Amino acid sequence: MTADPPSQAVILCGGLGTRLGALTAETPKPLLPVGARPFLDVLLFELGRQGVRRVLLLAAFHADKIARYAEDNPVARRFGISLEVAIEPDQAGTGGALWHARSRIDGRFFLLNGDSWFDFNLLALSAHAGGGDAEPAAAMALRELPDASRYGVVTLEGDRVTRFAERPEAAGPGLVNAGVYLMSRAVVEACSPSCSLERDVLPGLVDQGRVRAIVRSGYFIDIGVPETFAIAQTAVPNQQRRRAVFLDRAIVLKQDDGARPAIRLLNEAGLYVFLRIGPDEAGPVETDIETLRRQVAHDLAPAGAHVDDIQPPGFEPAALLDLMARWPVNTEASVMIGDGGIDMRAAQAAGLAGYRYPGGDLVDFAARCVGLA
């Protein structure tokens, strides 16, 4: 049985960032500005839109600046994220940072590197790992790169990790560790006060057959060297300006089980997915959007799916335009999937391509609407 995804994410923020020279002399790498805002904002935004509501930042180098960042963060406020900081004594390494914060870490948690972003459906990692006795100690996200020389490389048999190397033996293509994990308490217990996850902990768990992985092809960047830091300034904001699908809630209710794989398909394709409540659907539940948001998240999460936002009922297209103003939507490439004329008129007024759902296979219909089939 698939377990619910973790409610907590832990972000490693303690590295010195020496390869960036003067840029990190007084500023932790995760706080460097990318697209005019701290890089950590990018990670918090992605976690928040996928339903993570508790984030623990593991700090060391200039930890006081990480603490000030967390005091009143606008991205955390937007998504209702509880943002906390744990400070490690000295430089304890990636595994040591977990060990020192062990009393504040859940039994299951997402772990992210604070200086890289892998754009993929995070909930798929939880759905793949499963739950209960069959769940691995760790599940990790991998990315195929043409040059893997700067990263930890991974060898797979099926979805089981059979070898983990902190660095490859030679330059060339390879499956790299993208710095995104789902971890269990067993990983924290395998750590020590000063150790490296990549060098000291993960290889041992691999030898025990306790690490699985998924491979995804989404956008990946780390900001650890001057060249990629410069690229990130425009590439990251451009990547976050996504196509979107506005999906009428009435279709979701009619499809029930069929909606889950359709929404996951859109998540996996890197689109924003917005649930739209028509003006004729207002009722006691719909007037409490937060209650509805939690209900929808609970229903979709076991399937590895999520919606990014819900449009409250309101005058069309004003409510639709208001929602788009809150998100970096590529309107020209976005679509509305509805079941009636009011949906199509709203789409036209908002500058969206409108597709009337005729019934049948929602997965296939949604794929054709966004050019995936």
C-alpha positions, 0 to 999 in steps of 0.5 A: 500500500502506498503511504502518504507523502512526507509532510516535512522536507529538509534542505541542506544549506551548510556548504561553504561554496568555495568554487563560487569564490567571492560570491559566497565569501559572506553569503551561503550558497542557497541565499545567492540571488537567482532571478532577483530572489534567493535561490532557496525561494525557488526550492520553497516555491516548488515544495509549497506547490506540491503540498509540503508544509514543513521545512527544516533548513540545516545551516552551518556557514553563516547560519545567522543569515539562514536564520534571518531568511527564515524569520518572515519569508514571503514564499513560506507565508504564501503556502503556509509553510512552517520554516525552521532552522537547525544549526550544526556545530562546525562543518559536520558534513551532509550526514553529520548535519542530519545527525545533529538535527535528528530530534527535529526530523520526522520518520519519513522526509524529503531531503534536498540539496540547497544549491540545486534544483531538479524540476520533477514531480516530487510526489512521484518519488513518494508513490514509487517508494511505497510504504510499510515494510516494503519501503526502502531506507532511501529513494532518490531521483536520478537524471541522465547527464551528458557529462556526469563528471561533477556529480555522484553517479549511480548504477541501477538494476531495475529500480534498485541502486547497485552502486553509488560513487561520489564522483565518476572515474572518468568524464562522460555521460551517466545517471547522476544523483540529482540531490533529491531524496525520500528518506526514512529514519534508518538513514539518520540512524546510519549517520554519525556526528561528522560524516558525508551522506554520499561517501559514508552513508549511502554506499553502505545502504546500497550494499544492503539493497536498501536504496531505490531510485526513479529516473526523470528527465526534467530540468536540472541545474546546480549553482555551485560553479560560476558558469551554472550560477550565471546560467541560472539567472535567466534559466530558472525564472524561464523554467518556472514560467510554465504551461498550465491546464485549468481543469473543471472540477465537475469533470474530476468529480465525474471521473473520480479514479480516472482523474488521478492518472490524468492529473499525474500525467500533467504533473509529470509533464511539468505543467501547472494544474489548476482546479477550476470551480464553476460559478454554478458549483458554489456551496458550503464546501466550496466556500472554504477553499482551504478545506477543499484544498486539503481534501483534494491533496489527500485524495491525489497524493497516494497516486503521486499527483497534486493540483497547484491551486484552486480557483474559487467560484466567481464571476467569469473570467475575473476569477480565472484572471486573478488566479493566473496573476498569482502564478508565472503562467505561460498563457499562450501555451495553456489550456482549459478543459471543461464540459460546457459552454461557460468553460469555453467562453471563460477560456476565450476571454482569458486567452486560453485554448479551450477543449470541451471534454466529451467523456471517455478516457480523461488521460488520453483526452488530456494528453492530446489537449497538451500535445503529449499524444 
